[in-house]
Amino acid sequence: MTADHYFSAEPAAPAKRSRIEFTAAGRAYDLVVAGGVFSAGRLDPGTAVLLRKGDLPTAATTGTLLDLGCGYGPIACVLASEAPETTVYAIDVNARARELTAENAAALGLAGRVRVAAPDEVPDDVTFAQIWSNPPTHVGKAELRALMERWLPRLTPGGVAWLVINRNLGGDSLHTWLVSLGWEVTRTASQRGFRVLRVTGKTG
């Protein structure tokens, strides 16, 4: 991997554009991607597992949702499509990723409900009924844990976070660590080397 990571704020890699097609919850998606953004060549296997194994919101879901580390927007677009009564924040440090997410949401008619932002642009008083994330494990354990400590406390009472983590990149240790902080964590699925974790109600 070069110094220009997918989690760089301003990727220097050429923004060669292509398209990715996938299906989630019975809906077909055709999204624009570009170089310098996470998993630009295909729908990331972890994201695919999360969308298949997590309990996606429905038409009855309300409130504000968060796609943490949105990339080009596949999770945010699925959440907003499945739950038309919600607002979805899609956040990423990568400016190119945010531009692509905004473009993809607009193409799907979701621009009014998908709010694309850098992490520091999310108002402090916004809380989330659901958080969905395929987090950037390659940033390292300390940064990954800092990410969780920053955003999980912004769950509303009764809120739930759905995380997918590669088993070989700390999936089990993250589970144990979250439990040690007082979160209720359930591994709801294990597929293709990925753990899907359901995180709720911090008790301590």
MARBA-3410 file (N, C-alpha, C, O; in Angstrom, 1 decimal):
204
0.8,-1.2,0.0,0.0,0.0,0.0,0.9,1.2,0.0,1.9,1.3,0.8 ~ 0.6,2.2,-0.8,1.4,3.4,-0.9,1.0,4.3,0.3,0.1,4.0,1.1 ~ 1.7,5.5,0.3,1.4,6.5,1.4,0.0,7.1,1.2,-0.5,7.7,2.1 ~ -0.5,6.9,0.0,-1.8,7.5,-0.3,-2.9,6.5,0.0,-3.3,5.7,-0.9 ~ -3.3,6.4,1.3,-4.3,5.4,1.7,-5.7,5.9,1.4,-6.0,7.0,1.1
-6.6,4.9,1.4,-8.0,5.3,1.1,-8.6,6.1,2.2,-9.6,6.8,2.1 ~ -7.9,6.2,3.4,-8.4,7.1,4.5,-7.6,8.4,4.5,-7.6,9.1,5.5 ~ -6.8,8.7,3.4,-6.2,10.0,3.3,-7.3,11.1,3.1,-8.3,10.8,2.4 ~ -7.1,12.2,3.6,-8.1,13.3,3.5,-8.2,13.8,2.1,-9.3,14.0,1.6 ~ -7.1,13.9,1.4,-7.1,14.3,0.0,-6.2,13.4,-0.8,-5.0,13.6,-1.0
-6.8,12.3,-1.3,-6.0,11.3,-2.0,-5.4,11.8,-3.3,-6.0,12.6,-4.0 ~ -4.2,11.4,-3.5,-3.4,11.8,-4.7,-3.6,10.9,-5.9,-3.2,11.2,-7.0 ~ -4.1,9.7,-5.6,-4.3,8.7,-6.7,-5.2,9.3,-7.8,-6.1,10.0,-7.4 ~ -4.9,8.9,-9.0,-5.8,9.4,-10.1,-7.3,9.0,-9.8,-7.6,7.9,-9.4 ~ -8.2,10.0,-10.1,-9.6,9.7,-9.8,-10.2,9.0,-11.0,-11.2,9.5,-11.6
-9.6,7.9,-11.4,-10.2,7.1,-12.5,-11.5,6.6,-12.1,-11.6,5.8,-11.1 ~ -12.6,6.9,-12.8,-13.9,6.6,-12.4,-14.4,5.3,-13.1,-14.0,5.0,-14.2 ~ -15.2,4.5,-12.4,-15.9,3.3,-12.9,-17.2,3.2,-12.1,-17.6,4.1,-11.4 ~ -17.8,2.1,-12.3,-19.1,1.8,-11.7,-19.1,0.5,-11.0,-18.4,-0.5,-11.5 ~ -19.9,0.4,-9.9,-20.0,-0.9,-9.2,-21.5,-1.2,-9.1,-22.3,-0.3,-8.7
-21.9,-2.4,-9.5,-23.3,-2.9,-9.3,-23.4,-3.9,-8.3,-22.5,-4.8,-8.2 ~ -24.4,-3.8,-7.4,-24.6,-4.9,-6.4,-26.1,-4.8,-6.0,-26.8,-3.9,-6.4 ~ -26.5,-5.8,-5.3,-27.9,-5.9,-4.8,-27.9,-6.0,-3.3,-27.1,-6.8,-2.8 ~ -28.8,-5.3,-2.7,-29.0,-5.4,-1.2,-30.5,-5.3,-0.9,-31.2,-4.5,-1.4 ~ -30.9,-6.2,-0.1,-32.3,-6.3,0.3,-33.3,-6.3,-0.9,-34.3,-5.7,-0.9
-32.8,-6.9,-2.0,-33.6,-7.1,-3.2,-33.6,-5.9,-4.1,-34.3,-5.9,-5.1 ~ -32.9,-4.9,-3.8,-32.8,-3.7,-4.6,-31.4,-3.7,-5.4,-30.4,-4.1,-4.8 ~ -31.4,-3.3,-6.6,-30.2,-3.2,-7.4,-29.6,-1.8,-7.3,-30.4,-0.8,-7.4 ~ -28.3,-1.7,-7.1,-27.6,-0.4,-7.0,-26.5,-0.4,-8.1,-25.9,-1.4,-8.4 ~ -26.3,0.8,-8.7,-25.3,1.1,-9.7,-24.6,2.4,-9.3,-25.2,3.4,-9.5
-23.5,2.3,-8.6,-22.8,3.5,-8.0,-21.5,3.8,-8.7,-20.8,2.9,-9.2 ~ -21.2,5.1,-8.7,-20.0,5.6,-9.3,-18.9,5.4,-8.2,-19.1,5.7,-7.0 ~ -17.7,5.0,-8.6,-16.5,4.9,-7.8,-15.3,5.5,-8.5,-15.4,5.9,-9.6 ~ -14.3,5.7,-7.7,-13.1,6.3,-8.3,-11.8,5.9,-7.5,-12.0,5.5,-6.3 ~ -10.7,6.0,-8.1,-9.4,5.6,-7.4,-9.2,6.5,-6.2,-9.7,7.7,-6.2
-8.5,6.0,-5.3,-8.2,6.8,-4.1,-9.3,6.7,-3.0,-9.2,7.4,-2.0 ~ -10.3,5.8,-3.3,-11.4,5.6,-2.4,-11.5,4.1,-2.0,-11.1,3.3,-2.9 ~ -11.8,3.8,-0.8,-11.9,2.4,-0.3,-12.7,1.5,-1.2,-13.8,1.8,-1.6 ~ -12.0,0.4,-1.6,-12.7,-0.7,-2.4,-13.3,-0.2,-3.7,-14.5,-0.4,-4.0 ~ -12.5,0.6,-4.4,-13.0,1.2,-5.7,-13.2,0.2,-6.8,-13.8,0.5,-7.8
-12.6,-1.1,-6.6,-12.8,-2.0,-7.7,-14.0,-3.0,-7.6,-14.3,-3.6,-8.6 ~ -14.6,-3.0,-6.4,-15.7,-3.9,-6.2,-16.4,-3.5,-4.9,-15.8,-2.8,-4.1 ~ -17.6,-4.1,-4.7,-18.2,-3.9,-3.3,-17.3,-4.7,-2.3,-17.1,-5.9,-2.5 ~ -16.8,-4.0,-1.3,-16.0,-4.7,-0.4,-16.6,-5.9,0.2,-17.8,-5.8,0.6 ~ -15.9,-7.0,0.4,-16.6,-8.2,0.9,-17.2,-8.0,2.3,-18.2,-8.6,2.6
-16.5,-7.2,3.1,-17.0,-6.9,4.5,-18.3,-6.2,4.4,-19.3,-6.5,5.1 ~ -18.4,-5.2,3.5,-19.6,-4.4,3.4,-20.7,-5.3,2.9,-21.8,-5.2,3.3 ~ -20.4,-6.2,1.9,-21.4,-7.1,1.4,-22.0,-8.0,2.6,-23.2,-8.2,2.6 ~ -21.1,-8.5,3.4,-21.5,-9.3,4.6,-22.4,-8.5,5.5,-23.4,-9.0,6.0 ~ -22.0,-7.3,5.8,-22.7,-6.4,6.7,-24.1,-6.1,6.2,-25.1,-6.2,6.9
-24.2,-5.8,4.9,-25.6,-5.5,4.3,-26.4,-6.8,4.2,-27.7,-6.7,4.2 ~ -25.8,-7.9,4.1,-26.5,-9.2,4.1,-26.9,-9.7,5.4,-28.0,-10.3,5.6 ~ -26.1,-9.5,6.4,-26.3,-10.1,7.7,-26.8,-9.2,8.8,-27.4,-9.7,9.8 ~ -26.6,-7.9,8.6,-27.2,-6.9,9.6,-28.7,-6.8,9.4,-29.2,-7.0,8.3 ~ -29.4,-6.3,10.5,-30.8,-6.1,10.4,-31.0,-4.7,9.8,-31.1,-3.7,10.6
-31.2,-4.6,8.5,-31.3,-3.3,7.8,-32.6,-2.6,8.3,-33.6,-3.3,8.7 ~ -32.6,-1.3,8.4,-33.8,-0.6,8.7,-34.9,-0.8,7.7,-34.6,-1.3,6.6 ~ -36.1,-0.4,8.1,-37.2,-0.7,7.2,-38.0,0.6,7.0,-37.6,1.7,7.5 ~ -39.1,0.5,6.3,-40.0,1.7,6.1,-40.5,2.2,7.4,-40.9,3.4,7.5 ~ -40.6,1.4,8.4,-41.1,1.8,9.7,-40.0,2.5,10.6,-40.3,3.1,11.6
-38.8,2.5,10.1,-37.7,3.1,10.9,-37.7,4.6,10.8,-37.9,5.1,9.7 ~ -37.5,5.2,12.0,-37.4,6.7,12.0,-36.1,7.1,12.7,-35.4,6.3,13.2 ~ -35.9,8.4,12.7,-34.7,8.9,13.4,-33.6,9.2,12.4,-33.7,9.3,11.2 ~ -32.4,9.4,13.0,-31.2,9.7,12.2,-30.2,8.5,12.3,-30.0,8.0,13.4 ~ -29.7,8.1,11.2,-28.8,7.0,11.1,-27.4,7.5,10.7,-27.2,8.6,10.1
-26.4,6.7,10.9,-25.0,7.1,10.6,-24.3,6.0,9.8,-24.3,4.9,10.3 ~ -23.7,6.4,8.7,-22.8,5.5,8.0,-21.4,6.0,8.3,-21.0,7.1,7.8 ~ -20.6,5.3,9.2,-19.3,5.8,9.7,-18.2,5.2,8.8,-18.0,4.0,8.8 ~ -17.6,6.1,8.0,-16.6,5.7,7.1,-17.3,5.3,5.8,-17.2,4.1,5.4 ~ -18.0,6.2,5.1,-18.9,5.9,4.1,-18.3,5.5,2.8,-19.0,4.8,2.0
-17.0,5.8,2.5,-16.5,5.5,1.2,-17.3,6.2,0.1,-17.6,7.4,0.3 ~ -17.6,5.5,-0.9,-18.4,6.1,-2.0,-19.9,6.0,-1.8,-20.7,6.4,-2.6 ~ -20.3,5.4,-0.6,-21.7,5.5,-0.2,-22.6,4.3,-0.3,-23.8,4.4,-0.2 ~ -22.0,3.1,-0.5,-23.0,1.9,-0.6,-23.9,1.7,0.6,-25.1,1.5,0.4 ~ -23.3,1.8,1.8,-24.1,1.6,3.0,-25.1,2.7,3.2,-26.3,2.5,3.4
-24.7,3.9,3.0,-25.6,5.1,3.2,-26.7,5.0,2.2,-27.9,5.3,2.6 ~ -26.5,4.7,1.0,-27.5,4.6,-0.1,-28.5,3.5,0.2,-29.7,3.7,0.0 ~ -28.0,2.4,0.8,-28.9,1.3,1.1,-29.8,1.7,2.3,-31.0,1.5,2.3 ~ -29.2,2.3,3.3,-30.0,2.7,4.5,-31.0,3.7,4.1,-32.2,3.5,4.5 ~ -30.7,4.7,3.3,-31.7,5.7,3.0,-32.8,5.1,2.1,-33.9,5.6,2.1
-32.4,4.2,1.2,-33.4,3.6,0.3,-34.4,2.7,1.1,-35.6,2.7,0.8 ~ -33.9,2.0,2.1,-34.7,1.1,2.9,-35.6,1.8,3.9,-36.7,1.3,4.2 ~ -35.1,2.9,4.4,-35.8,3.6,5.4,-36.1,5.1,5.0,-35.4,6.0,5.4 ~ -37.2,5.3,4.3,-37.4,6.6,3.7,-37.8,7.7,4.7,-37.9,8.9,4.4 ~ -38.1,7.3,6.0,-38.5,8.2,7.0,-37.3,8.7,7.8,-37.4,9.4,8.8
-36.1,8.3,7.4,-34.9,8.6,8.2,-34.0,9.7,7.5,-34.2,9.9,6.3 ~ -33.1,10.3,8.2,-32.0,11.0,7.7,-30.7,10.2,7.9,-30.5,9.7,9.0 ~ -29.9,10.2,6.9,-28.6,9.4,7.1,-27.4,10.3,6.9,-27.2,10.9,5.9 ~ -26.6,10.4,8.0,-25.3,11.0,7.9,-24.3,10.1,7.3,-24.2,8.9,7.8 ~ -23.6,10.5,6.3,-22.5,9.7,5.7,-21.2,10.5,5.9,-21.0,11.5,5.3
-20.4,9.9,6.7,-19.2,10.7,7.0,-17.9,9.9,6.6,-17.9,8.7,6.7 ~ -16.9,10.7,6.2,-15.6,10.1,5.8,-14.6,11.2,5.9,-14.9,12.3,5.6 ~ -13.3,10.8,6.2,-12.3,11.8,6.2,-11.8,12.1,4.8,-11.2,13.1,4.5 ~ -12.1,11.2,3.8,-11.6,11.3,2.5,-12.6,12.2,1.7,-13.8,11.8,1.5 ~ -12.1,13.3,1.2,-12.9,14.3,0.5,-13.5,13.7,-0.8,-14.6,14.0,-1.2
-12.7,12.9,-1.5,-13.2,12.3,-2.8,-14.3,11.3,-2.5,-15.3,11.2,-3.2 ~ -14.2,10.6,-1.4,-15.2,9.6,-1.0,-16.5,10.4,-0.7,-17.6,10.0,-1.2 ~ -16.4,11.5,0.0,-17.6,12.3,0.3,-18.3,12.8,-1.0,-19.5,12.8,-1.2 ~ -17.5,13.3,-2.0,-18.0,13.8,-3.3,-18.8,12.6,-4.0,-19.8,12.9,-4.5 ~ -18.2,11.4,-4.0,-18.8,10.3,-4.7,-20.1,9.9,-4.0,-21.1,9.6,-4.6
-20.1,9.9,-2.6,-21.3,9.6,-1.9,-22.4,10.6,-2.2,-23.6,10.2,-2.5 ~ -22.1,11.8,-2.2,-23.1,12.8,-2.6,-23.6,12.6,-4.0,-24.8,12.8,-4.2 ~ -22.8,12.3,-4.9,-23.2,12.1,-6.3,-24.1,10.9,-6.4,-25.1,10.9,-7.1 ~ -23.7,9.8,-5.7,-24.5,8.6,-5.8,-25.8,8.7,-5.1,-26.8,8.2,-5.6 ~ -25.9,9.4,-4.0,-27.1,9.7,-3.3,-28.1,10.5,-4.2,-29.3,10.2,-4.3
-27.5,11.5,-4.8,-28.3,12.4,-5.7,-28.9,11.6,-6.9,-30.0,11.8,-7.3 ~ -28.1,10.7,-7.5,-28.5,9.9,-8.6,-29.7,9.0,-8.2,-30.5,8.6,-9.1 ~ -29.7,8.6,-7.0,-30.8,7.7,-6.5,-32.0,8.5,-5.9,-32.9,7.9,-5.4 ~ -31.9,9.8,-6.0,-33.0,10.6,-5.5,-33.0,10.7,-4.0,-34.0,11.0,-3.3 ~ -31.8,10.5,-3.4,-31.7,10.5,-1.9,-31.0,11.7,-1.3,-30.7,11.8,-0.1
-30.7,12.7,-2.2,-29.8,13.8,-1.8,-30.4,14.6,-0.6,-29.7,15.1,0.3 ~ -31.7,14.7,-0.5,-32.4,15.4,0.6,-32.2,14.8,1.9,-32.4,15.4,3.0 ~ -31.9,13.5,1.9,-31.9,12.7,3.2,-30.5,12.2,3.6,-30.3,11.7,4.7 ~ -29.6,12.2,2.6,-28.3,11.7,2.9,-27.4,13.0,3.1,-27.2,13.7,2.1 ~ -26.9,13.2,4.3,-26.1,14.3,4.6,-24.7,13.9,4.7,-24.3,13.2,5.6
-23.9,14.3,3.7,-22.5,13.9,3.6,-21.7,15.0,4.3,-21.8,16.2,4.1 ~ -20.8,14.5,5.1,-20.0,15.4,5.9,-18.6,14.8,6.3,-18.5,13.6,6.4 ~ -17.7,15.7,6.6,-16.5,15.3,7.3,-16.8,15.1,8.7,-17.8,15.7,9.2 ~ -16.1,14.2,9.4,-16.4,13.9,10.8,-16.6,15.2,11.7,-17.6,15.2,12.5 ~ -15.8,16.2,11.6,-15.9,17.4,12.4,-17.0,18.3,12.0,-17.3,19.2,12.7
-17.7,18.0,10.9,-18.8,18.8,10.5,-20.2,18.3,11.0,-21.2,19.0,10.8 ~ -20.2,17.2,11.7,-21.4,16.7,12.3,-21.7,17.5,13.6,-20.9,17.5,14.5 ~ -22.9,18.1,13.7,-23.2,18.9,14.9,-23.1,18.1,16.1,-23.5,16.9,16.1 ~ -22.6,18.7,17.2,-22.4,17.9,18.4,-23.7,17.4,19.0,-23.6,16.4,19.8 ~ -24.8,18.0,18.7,-26.0,17.6,19.4,-26.8,16.5,18.6,-27.9,16.1,19.0
-26.2,16.1,17.5,-26.9,15.0,16.7,-26.6,13.6,17.3,-25.4,13.3,17.5 ~ -27.6,12.9,17.5,-27.5,11.5,18.0,-28.1,10.6,17.0,-28.8,11.0,16.1 ~ -27.8,9.3,17.1,-28.1,8.3,16.0,-28.9,7.1,16.6,-28.5,6.5,17.6 ~ -30.0,6.8,15.9,-30.8,5.6,16.3,-30.0,4.4,15.8,-30.1,3.3,16.5 ~ -29.3,4.5,14.7,-28.5,3.3,14.3,-27.1,3.9,13.7,-27.1,4.9,13.1
-26.1,3.1,14.0,-24.8,3.4,13.4,-24.4,2.1,12.6,-24.4,1.0,13.1 ~ -24.0,2.3,11.4,-23.5,1.2,10.5,-22.1,1.6,10.1,-21.8,2.7,9.7 ~ -21.2,0.6,10.2,-19.8,0.8,9.8,-19.1,-0.4,9.4,-19.1,-1.4,10.1 ~ -18.3,-0.3,8.3,-17.2,-1.2,8.0,-16.0,-0.3,8.2,-15.4,0.3,7.3 ~ -15.5,-0.3,9.5,-14.5,0.8,9.8,-13.1,0.5,9.2,-12.8,-0.7,8.8
-12.3,1.5,9.1,-11.0,1.4,8.5,-10.0,0.7,9.4,-9.3,1.4,10.1 ~ -10.0,-0.6,9.4,-9.1,-1.3,10.3,-7.6,-1.1,10.1,-6.8,-1.2,11.0 ~ -7.3,-0.7,8.9,-5.8,-0.5,8.6,-5.3,0.8,9.2,-4.1,1.1,9.1 ~ -6.1,1.6,9.9,-5.6,2.8,10.6,-4.9,2.4,11.8,-4.1,3.2,12.4 ~ -5.1,1.1,12.3,-4.4,0.7,13.5,-5.4,0.6,14.7,-6.4,1.2,14.7
-5.0,-0.2,15.7,-5.9,-0.5,16.8,-6.2,0.8,17.5,-7.4,1.0,17.9 ~ -5.2,1.6,17.8,-5.5,2.8,18.6,-6.5,3.7,17.9,-7.4,4.3,18.5 ~ -6.3,3.9,16.6,-7.2,4.8,15.9,-8.6,4.2,15.7,-9.6,5.0,15.8 ~ -8.6,2.9,15.5,-9.9,2.3,15.4,-10.7,2.4,16.8,-11.9,2.7,16.8 ~ -10.0,2.2,17.9,-10.7,2.3,19.1,-11.1,3.8,19.4,-12.2,4.0,20.0
-10.3,4.7,19.0,-10.7,6.1,19.2,-11.9,6.4,18.4,-12.7,7.2,18.8 ~ -12.0,5.8,17.2,-13.2,6.0,16.4,-14.4,5.5,17.1,-15.5,6.2,17.1 ~ -14.3,4.3,17.7,-15.5,3.8,18.4,-15.8,4.6,19.6,-17.0,4.8,19.9 ~ -14.8,5.1,20.3,-15.1,5.9,21.5,-15.7,7.2,21.2,-16.4,7.8,22.0 ~ -15.4,7.7,20.0,-16.0,9.0,19.6,-17.5,8.9,19.2,-18.3,9.7,19.5
-17.8,7.8,18.5,-19.1,7.8,17.8,-20.1,6.9,18.5,-21.3,7.2,18.5 ~ -19.7,5.8,19.1,-20.7,4.9,19.8,-21.5,5.6,20.9,-22.7,5.3,21.1 ~ -20.9,6.5,21.7,-21.7,7.2,22.7,-22.7,8.1,22.1,-23.6,8.6,22.9 ~ -22.8,8.3,20.9,-23.8,9.2,20.2,-25.0,8.4,19.8,-25.9,8.9,19.1 ~ -25.1,7.1,20.2,-26.3,6.3,20.0,-27.4,6.8,20.9,-27.1,7.2,22.0
-28.6,6.9,20.4,-29.7,7.3,21.2,-30.0,6.1,22.2,-29.6,5.0,22.0 ~ -30.7,6.4,23.3,-31.2,5.3,24.2,-31.9,4.3,23.4,-32.9,4.6,22.7 ~ -31.5,3.0,23.5,-32.1,2.0,22.7,-31.6,1.9,21.3,-32.0,1.0,20.5 ~ -30.6,2.7,21.0,-30.0,2.6,19.6,-29.1,1.4,19.5,-28.7,0.8,20.4 ~ -28.7,1.1,18.2,-27.9,0.0,17.9,-26.9,0.3,16.9,-27.1,1.1,15.9
-25.7,-0.3,17.0,-24.6,-0.1,16.0,-24.4,-1.5,15.4,-24.3,-2.5,16.1 ~ -24.2,-1.5,14.1,-23.8,-2.7,13.4,-22.5,-2.5,12.8,-22.2,-1.6,12.0 ~ -21.5,-3.3,13.2,-20.1,-3.2,12.7,-19.7,-4.5,12.0,-20.1,-5.6,12.5 ~ -18.9,-4.4,11.0,-18.3,-5.6,10.4,-16.8,-5.4,10.5,-16.2,-4.4,10.1 ~ -16.1,-6.4,11.0,-14.7,-6.4,11.2,-14.0,-7.7,10.7,-14.5,-8.8,11.0
-13.0,-7.6,10.0,-12.2,-8.8,9.6,-11.7,-9.5,10.8,-11.0,-8.9,11.6 ~ -11.9,-10.8,10.9,-11.4,-11.5,12.1,-9.9,-11.4,12.2,-9.4,-11.3,13.3 ~ -9.2,-11.4,11.1,-7.7,-11.3,11.1,-7.2,-9.9,11.4,-6.0,-9.8,11.5 ~ -8.1,-9.0,11.4,-7.7,-7.6,11.6,-8.3,-7.0,12.9,-8.5,-5.8,13.0 ~ -8.6,-7.9,13.8,-9.0,-7.5,15.2,-10.4,-7.6,15.5,-10.9,-6.9,16.4
-11.2,-8.4,14.7,-12.6,-8.5,15.0,-12.9,-9.0,16.4,-13.8,-8.4,17.1 ~ -12.2,-10.0,16.8,-12.5,-10.6,18.1,-12.0,-9.7,19.3,-12.6,-9.6,20.3 ~ -10.8,-9.1,19.1,-10.3,-8.2,20.1,-11.1,-7.0,20.3,-11.3,-6.5,21.4 ~ -11.7,-6.5,19.2,-12.6,-5.3,19.3,-13.8,-5.7,20.1,-14.3,-4.9,20.9 ~ -14.4,-6.8,19.8,-15.5,-7.3,20.5,-15.2,-7.3,22.0,-16.0,-6.8,22.8
-14.1,-8.0,22.4,-13.8,-8.1,23.8,-13.6,-6.7,24.4,-14.0,-6.4,25.6 ~ -12.9,-5.8,23.7,-12.6,-4.5,24.2,-13.9,-3.7,24.4,-14.1,-3.0,25.5 ~ -14.9,-3.8,23.5,-16.1,-3.0,23.7,-16.9,-3.6,24.9,-17.5,-2.8,25.6 ~ -16.9,-4.8,25.1,-17.6,-5.4,26.3,-16.9,-4.9,27.5,-17.6,-4.6,28.5 ~ -15.6,-4.8,27.5,-14.9,-4.3,28.7,-15.3,-2.8,29.0,-15.1,-2.4,30.2
-15.7,-2.1,28.0,-16.2,-0.7,28.3,-17.6,-0.6,28.7,-18.1,0.5,29.0 ~ -18.3,-1.8,28.7,-19.7,-1.8,29.2,-20.7,-1.9,28.1,-21.9,-1.8,28.4 ~ -20.3,-2.0,26.8,-21.3,-2.1,25.7,-21.8,-3.6,25.7,-21.1,-4.5,26.0 ~ -23.1,-3.7,25.3,-23.6,-5.0,25.0,-23.3,-5.4,23.6,-23.7,-4.7,22.7 ~ -22.5,-6.5,23.4,-22.0,-6.8,22.1,-22.4,-8.3,21.8,-22.2,-9.2,22.6
-23.0,-8.5,20.6,-23.4,-9.8,20.1,-22.8,-10.0,18.8,-23.0,-9.2,17.9 ~ -22.1,-11.1,18.6,-21.6,-11.5,17.2,-22.8,-12.2,16.6,-23.2,-13.3,16.9 ~ -23.4,-11.5,15.6,-24.6,-12.1,15.0,-24.3,-12.9,13.8,-25.2,-13.7,13.3 ~ -23.1,-12.8,13.2,-22.8,-13.6,12.1,-21.2,-13.6,11.9,-20.5,-12.7,12.4 ~ -20.8,-14.7,11.3,-19.4,-14.8,11.0,-19.3,-15.5,9.6,-19.7,-16.6,9.4
-18.9,-14.7,8.6,-18.9,-15.2,7.2,-17.7,-14.6,6.5,-17.4,-13.4,6.6 ~ -17.1,-15.5,5.7,-16.0,-15.1,4.8,-14.9,-14.4,5.6,-14.2,-13.5,5.1 ~ -14.7,-14.8,6.8,-13.6,-14.2,7.6,-14.0,-12.9,8.3,-13.1,-12.2,8.9 ~ -15.3,-12.5,8.2,-15.7,-11.2,8.9,-16.7,-11.5,10.0,-17.5,-12.5,10.0 ~ -16.5,-10.7,11.1,-17.5,-10.7,12.2,-18.5,-9.6,12.0,-18.1,-8.5,11.8
-19.7,-9.9,12.2,-20.8,-8.9,12.3,-21.2,-8.7,13.7,-21.7,-9.6,14.4 ~ -20.9,-7.5,14.3,-21.2,-7.2,15.7,-22.4,-6.3,15.8,-22.5,-5.3,15.1 ~ -23.3,-6.6,16.7,-24.4,-5.8,17.1,-24.1,-5.2,18.5,-23.9,-5.9,19.5 ~ -24.0,-3.9,18.5,-23.6,-3.2,19.8,-24.7,-2.3,20.3,-25.3,-1.5,19.5 ~ -25.1,-2.5,21.5,-26.2,-1.7,22.1,-25.8,-1.3,23.5,-24.9,-1.7,24.1
-26.7,-0.4,24.0,-26.8,0.0,25.4,-25.6,-0.1,26.3,-25.5,-1.1,27.0 ~ -24.7,0.9,26.3,-23.6,0.9,27.3,-24.2,0.9,28.7,-25.0,1.7,29.1 ~ -23.7,0.0,29.5,-24.2,-0.2,30.9,-23.3,0.4,31.9,-23.8,0.5,33.1 ~ -22.1,0.8,31.6,-21.3,1.3,32.6,-20.5,2.5,32.1,-19.7,3.1,32.8
END
